[in-house]
């Protein structure tokens, strides 16, 4: 019994150290992250980590620091996403009813059953269900109304893409040079273009792309497909959210899961682009993945506001 008690005491100590992090975190003391003016308390992350430890059948394995890091990072990611969703829904006047939340939870098998083998308990599973429904409704509101205009070119790999994206961010005039020097496809077509226009009503699935989630004047670099070695660099020059489509609504053709992903892509902009600060103990905010990454070197993409220069 003493061995078991000691083991769980050590686990608890490890969790406490993980949650406390280092002293150079966000300016507001006791925060795991800050979204705009709203803090995600360290205490909340501690409580949710405790839930995971209690639910984990082999809790002693959670003493492995790397595993605790991964779980904590996921919890902070969900906390930041929750704040973004709440802020976006409030700004957009989007709501879902308790009946809709209850129905969604019931379809998943009930909160107790559905939260098994997850980082949720029954209460936080209901919260997540509400967030997912709000994302769907936010997507429905905009998926037929968006249009982005951008210049782009393909790069050899992520290092090449990020290096060139940083040059464009420092001087947007470099974009024309990179587009002209873009590689060519096997058919001889240039893999670069200026003034490309994409409308969400014509290509609703494209709204999942980082291109639709950033403001004009933003440079982005990311792989067009997950796992792709080739990356794309783009400079967004215009973004509209009031374009009307004369055809059938795109939402009728999209699954709730896809709408949820679209809503997640748009949520930061719809929340008013609040600053996101993360306690460095948990990693860094990855705007491309809309989640935390362990470090700057593990980001899934690049985003930066271009410096304005005289033409």
N, C-alpha and C positions, 0 to 999 in steps of 0.2 A: 504493500500500500504506500509506504514512504517513497518508493521508487516512482510510482505512478504520480503521486502528488508533486514530487520534485520535478518530474518531466513536464507536467503541465504548468508548474511555476516558471520553469525556464521558457516554455512556450509563451506564457503571458508576458514575461519580461522582454522577449524578442519582439512581440507585437507592440509593446509600449515603446520600445526604442524605434521601431519602424515608423510608428505613427508620429512620434515626437519629431523625427527627422533632425535636420540641422537648424542652427539658429539663424541662418541667413535666408529664410523663406520669405513669403509674401509680407508686405509691410504690416498687415494686421496680425497681431499676435494670436496664435492659436488657430490658424487657418491652414487647411490642406490646399485650398485653392480659393481664388477670388474671381468672381465673374461680374464685371462692372463694379457695383458697390455692394454686391452680395457675397458673403463669405460662406464657404463650406467648412464648418468647424472640424478640427482634428477629432473632437469628441465623437462626432457622427461617424467618421471613418473607423474610429476605435470600436464603437458599438457594432458596426456592421462586420468588422473583422472578427469580433467575438462570436457573432452569429455563425459565420463561416466555420470557425474553429469548432463550435459546438455541433454543427451539422456534419462535419467531416468525419466519416467513419474511422479513418486512420489519422486522427488529428496530430499524432506525434510527428508525422512527416511534414507538417506545416512548420516545424522548427527549422526546416531548410530555408535559409534567408531568401534564396532566389524565388522560391515559391511564394513566400509571403510578399515579396516585392511585386510579383505579378498580380496577385489577388488585390493588394492595396491599390495598385495602379488602375486596375479595372474598376474598383469601387470609386476612386476619385474621378475617373472618366465618366462614369454613370452620374455622379453628383454634378459635374460640370454640365453635362448634357441636360440634366433635369433643370438646372437653373436657366440655361439657354431656352429650353422649351417653354418654361413658365413665362419668361420675359417676352418671347416671341408671341405666344398665345395672347398675353395681355395687350400687347401693342396692336395685334391684328384683330382683337375681339373674337377670338376663336375659343369655343368651349365644347366640352363633351359632358353628357349627363352621367349621373351615378348608375342609371340603368344600362347605359352603353358599356361602362366599365365593368359592371357585374356580368353582363352577357359575355364580354370578351374573356373575363377570368373563367367563367363557367365553360366556355368553349375550349379552354386550355386544360380543363380537367379539375378546376377548382384551385384556389390559391395554395392550399397545403400540398396537394399532389404536384402541381406544376412548379413549385419552388424547390422541389427536391433536386439535389445535385446541381444547384445553382448558387450564386452569391446572394440570392434573395431569401427572405422569409415571407410568410403570408402577407404581411403588411406592405413590405417594399415591393412585392410582386404586383400588388394592386396599383401601387404608385407607378411602376414601370408600364403596366397595362394602360394607365391613363396617358402617360407620356407618348406611348406608341400611337394611341388613337388621336392625340393632338397633332402629332407629326403627319399623320394621314390627312387630317383636315387642313393643315397648313399647305400641304402639297396640292390638295384638290383646289385650293383657292388660287394657286399660281401656275399650275402645270400647263395650262393652255395660254398663258398670257406673257410668257417671257421671250426675250430675244437678246442674244449677245453678239457683239461684233469684236473680232480679234484678229491680230496678226499671229502667225505661228510658223514654226519649223521643227523638224525632227532632229534630235541629237543622237550621237552614237551610243551613249549610255548615261547613267545618272550623274556621274561626275562631270561629264562634258555638258550636260543639260544645266546643272546647277551653276557651273562656272559661267556659262554664257547668260543664264538668267540674271545672275548678279551684275553682269556687265550691262544688260538691258535696263535693270533697275537703276543703275547709276547714271545711265544715259540712254533713254528710249530711242534715240536716233540710231543706235547700234542695231536695232531690230531689222531695219531695211537691209543692212549688210548681211546679217545672218540668214535672212529669208532668201536673198539672192544666192548665197552659197550653200543652200540646203541640199542634202543628198537627194538622189533620184531613185524612184522605184525601178523594179525590173523592167517595167514598160517604158521607162524613160521620163516619167512624169515627176515634176519637182515636188518634194515632200515639204513644201513651205508655201505660204500664201499670205498676202496682206488683205485686210478687209473681209475676211471670212464672216459670214452671217449664219447663225443657227437659231431657228425658232423652235421653242419647246413644243408647240402644237404639232409640228411636222416630225419632230424627233424627241418624244417625251422621255425616252430612256437616257438621252444625253444630259438631262438635267442633273443626273447623279454626278456629272463631271465637276471638278473644281471650278471650271469656267463660269458656271452659273451661280456660284456661291460667293463671288468676289466683286468688289466695286470696280468701276472703270478706273484705269490708271494702275491696275495691279498686274504684276508679272508672276506667272505661275510656271512650274515645271513638275511634271508627273508622268508616270507610265500610263499610256492610254488603256492598257489592259493589265489586270493583276498578273504579276510575274513576268511581264514583258521586259526584256533587256533594253529595248529602245524607248527613249523618253521623248516627250513633246514639250517645247517651250512656247508659251503664248503670252501675248500682251493684250489685255482686254481694254478696248478703247470705248466701248459703249455697252450699256446694259439697260434694258427696258423691262418693266413689269406690267405694262398696260396694253400690250399688243392683243388685239382681238382676232380670234380665228373664226372663219366662216364655216368651217367644217364641223364634223361631229366631235363632241368633247373627248379629249384623250383619256380622261379619268375612267371612262367606261371600259377602256381596253387594258387598264393597268391593275395589277394585283395589289392588295393592301400592303404586302411586303415591299413591293417596288415603290409605292407611294410613301411608305415610311422612310425608305432610303432617300427619296427625293426631298422629303420634309427635313430630314437630318442635314442634307447638303445645304438647304436654304436657311436653316434655323439661326445661324449666327448673324446673317444679314438682316433677317426679320426681327431679331432681338435688338437691332440697332448697332451691331458691331461692337459690343462691349469688349473692353480689354480683359483678357484672360491671363491671370497670373497663377502659377503653380509652385507650390513648395518644391524646391529642387530635389528633395529627398525622393519624390515620386516620379521625377522625370521632367519632361517639357511638353508643352501643348503642341500637338501636330495638327495644324489647320487643314491639311490635306485629308488626313484620316478622320478628323473630328474626334480625336481621342488623344490620350497621353502616349508618348514614346519614351523609352528608357533614357535616351540621350539625344543631343543634337545630331550625332552621327547616325542615328537610327530613324530619322524622320522619313516618312513615305513620300515626301514631295517638298517643294519650295514655294513660298509665297512672299511677296514683298511689294510695297507701294513704290512705284517708280518715282524717281526724283524728277521734278519738272524742270525742263531746260528750255531756253529760247530756241525756237526752230531756226 
